[in-house]
Amino acid sequence: MLIVEDDAALLALIRSVFEDGAFHADGAENGDDGYYLAQQAIHDLIVLDVMLPGMNGIEIIRKLRAAQVGVPIILLTAKDAVKDRVVGLNAGADDYMVKPFAVSELLARARAVLRRRGTVGLDGDLTYGPLRLSMASKSAYCDETELHLTATEYALLEFFMIHRNQILTREQISDRIWGFDSGAALSAVDVYVHHLRKKLMVQEAGRLLRTVRGIGFIFKGEPHVQ
């Protein structure tokens, strides 16, 4: 997920609570950096303040939606900023929180938004066909048989399952798994996807992970694999 908030202390607090809740969290303290990170389309959720240095939150939402970036967005607004809330929701925000707020409620709202999007279940697990990821324990199962994935393989499968039916480029995958400044070669993506596909093939779920020649990969197919 991505948190865009110019109050460094609040950003750190939100980030800590979400990471304790099994989310990986990136952060930005101004609108321009936030928009740059958001348009990479590698995050599953954005928590976005309205009042930011540089580009404001409403502008960011409008630009993302105009670019067909459909990641869910929770807007953070001031107590008396009713207009901002209305404009933000009309621009494409999925929910909003009024400052000051309990970060635990923000975490609950985030999970609710992801449930509405059909990505995370009531128990916090991520499922697709025979595959189930326990996001709390970072464990993966196929028809209740544990897959015994490495941390990187788990992160890959989680990213693919959340963004199922979407083509993901090697650059997007590398940025999500290893970070923007990691320096990891794009060839590492192919290596780890190969390892993940082999483990899925053992459970006859490997055909869900497909190569898109010259671009990257897509996770799609019949949701019920026999």
C-alpha positions in Angstrom: 0.0 0.0 0.0 1.0 3.7 -0.3 0.5 6.4 2.3 0.8 10.0 1.1 0.8 12.3 4.2 2.9 15.4 4.8 2.8 15.0 8.6 5.9 12.9 9.1 4.8 11.6 12.6 1.3 10.6 11.4 2.8 9.0 8.3 5.2 6.9 10.5 2.3 5.9 12.8 0.0 4.8 9.9 2.8 3.0 8.3 3.7 1.1 11.6 0.1 0.1 12.2 -0.5 -1.2 8.7 2.8 -3.1 8.7 1.8 -4.7 11.9 -1.5 -5.6 10.1 0.5 -7.6 7.4 0.6 -4.8 4.8 3.8 -3.6 3.1 3.7 0.2 3.2 5.5 2.8 1.1 5.3 6.5 2.1 5.5 9.9 0.5 5.4 13.3 2.3 4.4 15.5 -0.7 1.9 15.3 -3.6 4.4 15.1 -6.4 6.3 12.2 -4.9 3.0 10.6 -4.0 1.7 10.9 -7.5 4.9 9.5 -9.0 4.7 6.4 -6.8 0.9 6.0 -7.3 1.1 6.0 -11.1 3.5 3.1 -11.1 0.3 1.0 -10.3 2.1 -1.4 -8.0 0.2 -0.7 -4.8 -3.0 -2.4 -3.7 -4.4 0.6 -1.7 -3.6 4.3 -1.3 -4.2 6.4 1.8 -4.1 10.0 0.6 -4.2 13.3 2.4 -6.0 16.1 0.7 -3.8 19.0 1.8 -0.3 18.3 0.6 2.7 20.3 -0.6 2.9 20.3 -4.4 0.0 18.4 -6.0 -3.0 18.1 -3.7 -4.9 14.9 -3.0 -7.9 15.8 -5.2 -5.6 16.5 -8.2 -3.8 13.2 -7.6 -7.1 11.2 -7.6 -8.3 12.9 -10.8 -5.0 12.3 -12.6 -4.9 8.6 -11.5 -8.5 7.9 -12.6 -8.0 9.7 -15.9 -5.0 7.4 -16.5 -7.2 4.4 -15.7 -5.3 3.6 -12.5 -8.1 1.9 -10.5 -6.3 1.2 -7.2 -8.7 1.9 -4.3 -8.1 5.2 -2.5 -9.0 6.3 1.1 -9.0 10.1 1.4 -7.8 11.9 4.6 -9.6 15.2 5.1 -9.8 18.0 7.7 -12.9 18.0 10.0 -14.6 20.9 8.3 -13.6 20.0 4.7 -17.0 18.7 3.6 -16.5 20.0 0.1 -13.2 18.2 -0.2 -14.9 14.9 0.8 -17.6 15.3 -1.7 -15.2 16.4 -4.5 -12.9 13.5 -3.6 -15.6 10.9 -3.7 -16.9 12.2 -7.0 -13.4 12.2 -8.4 -13.0 8.5 -7.6 -12.0 8.0 -3.9 -13.5 4.8 -2.4 -13.8 6.1 1.2 -12.6 8.9 3.5 -11.5 9.5 7.1 -11.9 12.8 8.9 -8.9 14.0 11.0 -8.3 13.4 13.8 -9.0 9.6 13.6 -8.0 6.3 15.2 -5.5 4.6 13.0 -7.0 1.2 14.0 -10.2 2.4 12.4 -8.3 3.4 9.2 -6.9 -0.1 9.1 -10.4 -1.6 9.4 -11.7 0.8 6.7 -8.8 -0.3 4.4 -9.7 -4.0 4.9 -13.3 -3.2 4.2 -12.4 -1.4 1.0 -10.3 -4.4 -0.1 -13.2 -6.8 0.7 -15.6 -4.7 -1.4 -13.1 -5.0 -4.2 -13.1 -8.7 -3.8 -9.5 -9.1 -2.9 -9.4 -9.9 0.8 -12.0 -12.1 2.6 -13.6 -11.5 6.0 -10.9 -13.7 7.6 -8.2 -11.6 6.1 -7.2 -14.3 3.6 -6.6 -13.8 -0.1 -8.2 -16.4 -2.3 -8.5 -17.3 -6.0 -9.9 -20.7 -7.1 -7.9 -23.4 -5.2 -5.3 -20.9 -4.0 -5.4 -19.3 -0.5 -2.9 -16.9 1.0 -2.9 -16.3 4.8 -1.7 -12.7 4.9 -1.2 -12.8 8.6 1.2 -15.8 8.6 2.5 -15.3 5.0 1.6 -18.9 4.1 0.3 -20.1 0.8 -2.1 -23.1 0.2 -3.5 -24.9 -2.8 -6.6 -26.9 -1.9 -5.3 -26.7 1.7 -1.9 -28.2 0.7 0.9 -25.8 1.8 3.1 -24.6 -1.0 6.2 -23.9 1.0 7.1 -20.7 -0.8 10.1 -18.5 -0.1 9.4 -15.0 1.1 10.0 -13.6 -2.4 7.8 -16.3 -4.1 5.0 -15.5 -1.6 5.3 -11.8 -2.3 5.1 -12.5 -6.0 2.0 -14.7 -5.7 0.3 -12.2 -3.5 1.0 -9.4 -6.0 -0.3 -11.6 -8.9 -3.5 -12.6 -7.0 -4.4 -9.1 -5.9 -3.9 -7.9 -9.5 -5.4 -10.9 -11.2 -6.6 -10.4 -14.8 -4.1 -7.5 -15.1 -1.0 -7.5 -17.2 2.0 -6.7 -14.9 5.2 -5.6 -16.5 8.6 -6.8 -15.4 9.3 -3.2 -14.2 6.2 -3.1 -12.0 7.0 -6.5 -10.5 10.6 -5.6 -9.8 9.6 -2.3 -8.2 6.9 -4.0 -6.0 9.0 -6.9 -4.9 12.5 -5.4 -4.6 11.8 -1.7 -4.4 12.4 1.3 -6.7 16.1 1.7 -5.7 17.1 -1.9 -5.3 19.1 -2.2 -8.6 17.8 -5.7 -9.1 18.0 -6.9 -12.7 14.8 -7.4 -14.5 16.0 -10.9 -15.3 15.5 -11.7 -11.6 11.7 -11.4 -12.2 11.8 -14.2 -14.8 13.9 -16.4 -12.5 11.5 -16.1 -9.5 8.4 -16.4 -11.7 9.9 -19.6 -13.0 10.4 -20.9 -9.5 6.9 -19.9 -8.4 5.3 -21.5 -11.5 7.1 -24.8 -10.9 5.7 -24.9 -7.3 2.2 -24.1 -8.6 2.5 -26.7 -11.3 2.9 -29.4 -8.7 -0.7 -28.6 -7.6 -1.9 -28.1 -11.2 -2.4 -24.4 -10.7 0.6 -23.3 -12.7 -1.6 -22.5 -15.8 -3.0 -19.5 -13.9 0.3 -17.7 -14.2 0.9 -16.8 -17.9 3.6 -15.0 -19.8 2.7 -12.1 -22.0 5.5 -12.1 -24.5 7.6 -9.0 -24.6 5.7 -7.3 -21.7 5.5 -9.4 -18.5 3.0 -11.7 -16.9 -0.7 -12.1 -16.1 -2.5 -14.2 -13.5 -5.8 -15.3 -14.9 -7.8 -18.4 -16.0 -10.5 -20.6 -14.8 -10.9 -19.8 -11.1 -11.7 -23.5 -10.3 -8.7 -25.6 -11.3 -9.3 -29.3 -11.1 
